[in-house]
Structure formats: C-alpha cells, structure tokens
Amino acid sequence: MTHGRKPRKPRAVDPFTFGTALHKAARLTPAEVATTIAPARACATLLSQGVATEDQHTVLHTAFHVALAIEDSGIVRGLHEHIASALQAMATIRARALASGAWRPTALHYYELDAIRTALDLHEYQLSQVSAGELHAIARKLIARTQSSGGQLVRTTQEAMGLTAA
C-alpha cells in the first residue's frame, strides 16, 4: 500500500560515479591553473602596453568578476579589497578608452597597473585552491546572473582575440 503516494522510482546509476566525483572534487592542477589564467595575463599585458582592444578588456574584467565570485563563495577569503580595486581600475580604464564614443586604447596609470597585476596574482592563487566542480558552478552562476540581468554572453577563442601567434 502506498497510502496515496506515488511509488518510489529508482535513480539510474552512473557507471563512472567515482570518476565524476573525483573530477569535481579535485583541485586544478598547476597546468590547468596556468591554462585558465593565461588569457587574462595576456590581456593584462596588452592593456599595460596600451594596445588592448575592448574585447581583451572585457576578458580581463570577466576574470576579476570570477575572482570576486570565488571570494563571495567563501572558498578563498580576504581578497575582496584587492579585487574591488582592480575592478575600479578597469572601470576607469574603460571610461577613458570610451571617452570619444569609440574604443581607443589608453595608457594606464601606475596604480591601475599595480591593482590589475596584484589581482591577477591573487586570482591565480584562488584558482589553485578551488576545485574544478566549484569553478564550473561559479561560472554557471555568473553566466546565469549576467543573462538574467540583460547582459550578453560572448564566447570567443584566443585566436579570435589575437592572444596567440597565428
């Protein structure tokens, strides 16, 4: 007798449960951290040279939002002020570059450059402390938040942004 309840349906069993759990719980390897942070570092270099495009600025800005989301999740704590100062620097750089209405690369002030480099180093440390599953969950949450607030999601490759030698 089920007493008015639906009978329980057994869940399908994933044959790779242990492998999936291990993948989601394992920290990123140093090679994965280097691969993840490389585009942001390349964009920071181009920004510091005064030749960055608006898309490259956006990639770096997005990396700082990921760093802030990692901070907010509680995985790595105590870096909020450094990341916030880098985001403020990115906002002032963007305002200067778009002053004429179209994107024009601009020179950076020392304090902006320092804030960006410090935040990138701290974000690399964050990435070494976070698991792959946590990073993917944070990325999904940021994507959903951006899309629900009317923002636009742009997928690109390093080749399309001019970050690798062709």
C-alpha positions, 0 to 999 in steps of 0.5 A: 500500500502506498497510502496515496503516494506515488511509488518510489522510482529508482535513480539510474546509476552512473557507471563512472560515479567515482570518476565524476566525483573525483573530477569535481572534487579535485583541485586544478592542477598547476597546468590547468591553473596556468591554462585558465589564467593565461588569457587574462595575463595576456590581456593584462599585458596588452592593456599595460602596453596600451594596445588592448582592444575592448574585447581583451578588456572585457576578458580581463574584467570577466576574470576579476568578476570570477575572482570576486565570485570565488571570494563571495563563495567563501572558498578563498577569503580576504581578497575582496579589497584587492579585487574591488580595486582592480575592478575600479581600475578597469572601470576607469580604464574603460571610461577613458578608452570610451571617452570619444564614443569609440574604443581607443586604447589608453595608457594606464596609470601606475596604480591601475597597473599595480591593482590589475597585476596584484589581482591577477596574482591573487586570482591565480592563487584562488584558482589553485585552491578551488576545485574544478566542480566549484569553478564550473558552478561559479561560472554557471552562476555568473553566466546565469546572473549576467543573462538574467540581468540583460547582459550578453554572453560572448564566447570567443577563442584566443585566436579570435582575440589575437592572444596567440601567434597565428 
